[in-house]
């Protein structure tokens, strides 16, 4: 099912704005609110827990939390705890992390792909209630089993951009988070790579794909998305803007490219309540067909 999400951007909005932003997203009718954990701003799991406690229906995505910052067992415990408290409303995503930041904390992996290959399956197995023993280059667990695994393990997403990481996400994760700044045609290539790798790995079921897309509403929307993507070629092919009906039409191009969830990233600094209201209208327009 096609879904519309929106983002709380920690670069353009302070954490003091977060409670009001979450309330506005809940009121708007948008399906999901996504956050991320960039060093050294705020904890994704703490923020997600707060947002879920303040709301009744909104799903909260973490896209993403850096793998190297936490032991795999600790990450599984974080996710399991939130899932038990707020069943079905957390969308946890994991990624390599920005390598220089990982170096600052002494956690930079020499092989981020190996880390993801070991880490994501270990977290997924723990969330499924399995006892896990593994001795890898980065992940070592000896008879680890969650005492309180969630009744239904949530999908674990991986952030992916390059060809190798896209393929690996298809192999080991339940979903993939794609960064903003890509055209629908480029995204179509990414989705094909992810799902092809999943099939080659012999995994059944659908792999959920989330795409961040720069978006703006209002009279100056085109100028704002152009400014935000000015370093990219053909910036207007990499964003959606205008009235909600126009944004809904743009979102359909990404859905047609194989995306399940279009997550709108506000162009520049905006009034979040107004942005989420407009995103909620996009959600309703798409639901109405």
N, C-alpha and C positions, 0 to 999 in steps of 0.2 A: 504493500500500500504506500502510495506517495505521501511523504510527510514534509511539513515545513517547520524548520527551527529558526531560532535567532541566537545571536551571540551577545554575551556580556564581555566587552573587550577591556582587559585590565590596563591597556596602554592609554586609552582615551577616557576611561572612567575609573574613579577611585573606588576602593572597597567600601567607603562610607556610603556610596550610592547603591550598593548591592541590594540591601533589603527592599528599597523602593523599586528597583529594577525588577527584582523577582516578582514582587506583587503586581507590577504592571504587566509582566509577561503572563502571569496567571490569569489576569483579567482579560487579556487580549484575545485569548482563544488559540494562540499559537501552540503547536504540539509540544515543542521542546525548547529549552534554554541550554545553551552550551557554554562552558567555561574552559579555561585551560590553566596549566600550572607552569608559568615561566619563572625562572630564577630572577630575582629572589623576591617575588611579589606576594602570593598567598597560597596556602595549601588547597589543592583541588578537592581533596576528600572532605576536609572540614567545611569548605564553602558549599560543596554539594549537599552535605548533611543538613546544613542550616537552611538552604533553599528548599529542600524536600520537607523539612519540618514546618516551614512557613506556608506551604501550599498543599492543595488537595489532589490536583490532577496533573499538574505540569511534570513532564519528565525532564531530568537533568542529565546532560551529557558532559563527560570529561574528555576533552579532545585537544591535548592529551596530558597525562602525567608521565614524567620521564622514568623509564625503566631503571636506570642506574641508581636513582636516589633511594630506592627501598629494596630490601630483600623480597624475593618473590612470595615468601610466606606472609610477610607483613602486608604486602599489597592484597593478597587473597583475603586476609583477615579484615582489612579496610572495606573491601568490596562486599564481603559476606555480611559484615555488620550492618552496613547501609542497606543492603538488599533485604535483610531480615526486618529492619525497622520500617522500610518503605518499599514493599514488594513491587517489582515490575516497573519501577520508575527511575532507575539508575542505568545510564549507558556509559560504562567505564571504558576509557580508551588509554592505550599505552603507546609510548614511542621512544625513539632513541634519545631524545633530549638534544639540546644544542650542545655540540661537542665542547666548545670552549668553556661553557658553564659547567659541564660535567668535569672538565679538567680542574676548574676552580675548587670543586669539592672533593677532589681526589677520587672520582668515580668514572673517569672517562674510559670507555671500553676500547681496546685495540681493534676489536671486531664487533661493531654494533649489530651486524647481521647475526653473528653467532649468539650474541646476548639475546636478541629477540627470539631466535629459534629455540633456545633453551627455556627462556623465561615465560613466554606466553603459554605454551602447552602446560607448564608446571602450574601456573595460576589457574588455567581452565580446569585442570584435573583436580586441584584442591577444591575449587568451587563446586565441582561435581560430587564431592564427598570422598574422593579416592584417597588412599594412603599413598604417598609419593616418596619414592627413593630415587635419586638421580645424582650423578656425579659428573658434572660438565665443566667446561672451562670457566663459566661464570655462575652457574646455579648448582648448588649442592644441597640436597635435602635428604635426610636419613629418617625414613619412617614417619614423615610428617603427614598429619591428617587433621583437618579442622574439626573441633568438637561440635561446633554448630554451623555446618554448611547450610547455605540457603536451600529452601524447599525446592526452588527452581533456579538453577544457575543462570545468571544473566549472561547475555552475549558479551564477549570481550573483544573490543575493537583494537586495531593497530593502526597507527599513523604510517602512511607510505607515500613516497614521492618518486624515487628513482626506480628503474626497471626491476632491480634485484629485490628491493624492499616491497614493491607491489606484488611480485610473485610470492615472496615469503609470507606476506600478509594473507594471501589466498590460501596458502598451505596450512598456516598455524592458527589464524585468528577466526573469529566468528563474523567480523565486519571490518571495514577499512574506512579511515577518515582521510579524505583528500583535502589538501590545502587550497586556498583561494588563488585566483589569478590565472585560471585555465579556461580555455574555450570549451564549449560542449563537445566539439570534435576531439579535442585532446583528452577530455574526460572519458569519452567513449573508448578510446584506446586503453586508458587506464583500467576501466571496468572490465574490458575484455581480457586484459592481462591477469587481473586478480581472479576472475572467475575461471579462466583457463587453467591457472595454476592450481586452483582448488580442485577442479575436475581431474587434473593430472595426478594429484595427490590421493585420489580415490575418496574424497570427502563428499558426502551427499548433502542435501539441503541447500537453501539459498544463503549466499553470503551478502550481508547487508552493507550497502555502500553509502557513506555520508560525504557530501561535497560542500565545503564552505564556498560561498559565492558573494563577492562584494555587491552590495545593493544600496540604493538610495531612493527616497520618495520625495515628491515635491517638484516645484518649478525649476530649481537649480540642480536637480538630481544628476543630469548628464555631466555637468561640469565637475561635480564632486567625485563621481566614479572615475572620470578621466584623470583628475588630479591624483587620486589614490593609486592609480595603475599607470601613471605616466612613464614609468621605467620599462613597461612592457610594450611589445609591438601590438598594434590594433587593440588598445585598451578597452574600447567599447564592445569588443567581442567577448570580453572576459568578465563582464558584469551585467547586472540587470537593474533597471531604473525606471522611474516615472510613477504613474498612478498604479494602485494595486493591481488593476487588470493587466497592465503592461508587464508588471513584475511577475504576475502569475503566468503570463505567456512565456516570459523568459525562463521561468522555472520549468515549464513543460519541456523546453529544449534539453535541460539537464536530465529530467526524468527519462526522456527518449534516449539519452546517451547511456542509460543503465543505472542511473543513480536512484536510490530509494528515498533519500532524505536530503533536501536542499536546505542548507543552514545559512541564513542571511547574515552577512557580516556588514555592519553599518559603515558606510563610507564616511571618513572623517569623524569629527565629534558631532553628535546629534542629541536631541532630546530623546532619551530612550523610551519613555512612555509613548511618545508619538510614533516612534519607529516600530515598537512592538504592536501598537494598535493597527498600523498599516500592515504589518506582517500577519496579524490575525485575520485581517480582511482577505489577504492573499490565501490563507488557509481555507477560509470559507468559500472563496471563489473556486478553488481547486476541488473542494469537496462537492460543490454543486455541479461540477462538470463543465 
